[in-house]
Amino acid sequence: MRFSETASLRACAEVDLAALRANVRTLRARASGAALMAVVKSDAYGHGAVPCARAAVEAGAEWLGTATPEEALALRAAGLDCRVMCWLWTPGGPWRRAIEADVDVSVSGLWAVGELREAAAAAGAPARVHLKADTGLGRGGCQPGDWPELVAEALRAQADGLITVVGVWSHFACADEPGHPSIQAQLARFREMVAYAEEQGLRPEVRHIANSPAALALPEARFDLVRTGVAVYGISPSPEMGTPADFGLRPVMTLKASLALVKKVPGGHGVSYGHLYTTPGATTLGLVPVGYADGVPRHASGTGPVLVDGKLRTVAGRIAMDQFVVDLGGDEPPPGTEVILFGPGDRGEPTAEDWAQAAGTIAYEIVTRIGTRVPRVYVNVNPEQNG
Ligand SMILES: *Cc1c(COP(=O)(O)O)cnc(C)c1O
């Protein structure tokens, strides 16, 4: 098969927005009553934030979530007008712009309440705040021992008309390991911290703790809102939990390249930097023009799988910055033949999960690291197209 619609492209990441919309609908049905936040941080895990955010909203996502305020503001600048929340703040951050853009913010510590007071006074409007509890992850969030002080400070700022606490939230450490004892411990701690905030007089509209693995496997963790990231992109949070198909999800990204060169070589020929691979006999080599600068993990040297001309091949030797080689075993597909690094898997191509295993990482990292040099090509953009 030739590299069809995008014949002039060296490589591309095809992003199937019909698959994304179907995933959002599946997740919403599973969330049974809880609202759905599509997490589109880090350029929608490499898929492109604005097109993915639009598609998620079309499919019923009520919220969008990002890590940084800049990511949230970019969604507003693109015209997305649903609820947007961002959680990764540092001192001096653009609080006022977030308030003015109607972006919900997260607060884990007293310093942030102080900065928000000033920003809200300057903006002339209260900030919408989600107080973050550290229920056991040990990353962001307020420790239980510090919670009374943070809640009290939030109540004061709310009484002064400078903030409105709209959410209390937390994040799991091990939701992708169903049965892990930390899960129930975090849920119990979360219920206590929410109850305390409510006893003190806060009335959060949304309580939320579930990421994709919890949204998929832990009904009691749904509360009012689930924050799904990786599942929106059709990737299972971990192979141990199941395949995407087990959850009715379909991978959204297909990473393709166009064979740049096919040539005959004798046996005993070293291949790529360091000669980690030597041809076992006379064969043909195919040059695939993507490398670690494009996000193809160098750790998958010698192990990464690709589909060329209907056959599964393995990266031969080192993955270089811009290219790698596959041993085509004597086949001579023409230059320009489509090489699929990963996709949904139903044409026999590898999946992002296969690359994660080849590189010793997680599928989240495989899709998120696809570089800016790889154009994203959107297919099934209109909701009428295949749902
Ligand atoms: C990234 C992130 C999510 C989404 O996690 P997934 O496992 O991809 O669903 C949810 N909440 C927070 C705070 C995150 O940082």
The ligand as a Gaussian input file, in Angstrom:
#p B3LYP/6-31G(d) Opt

LIG

0 1
 C       -3.130000      13.451000      33.885000
 C       -4.140000      13.558000      34.958000
 C       -5.381000      12.912000      34.856000
 C       -5.708000      11.943000      33.746000
 O       -5.048000      10.713000      33.997000
 P       -5.297000       9.451000      33.055000
 O       -4.675000       8.317000      33.789000
 O       -4.618000       9.750000      31.766000
 O       -6.764000       9.323000      32.910000
 C       -6.328000      13.154000      35.832000
 N       -6.056000      13.972000      36.859000
 C       -4.869000      14.584000      37.001000
 C       -4.625000      15.447000      38.182000
 C       -3.866000      14.383000      36.072000
 O       -2.685000      14.995000      36.223000

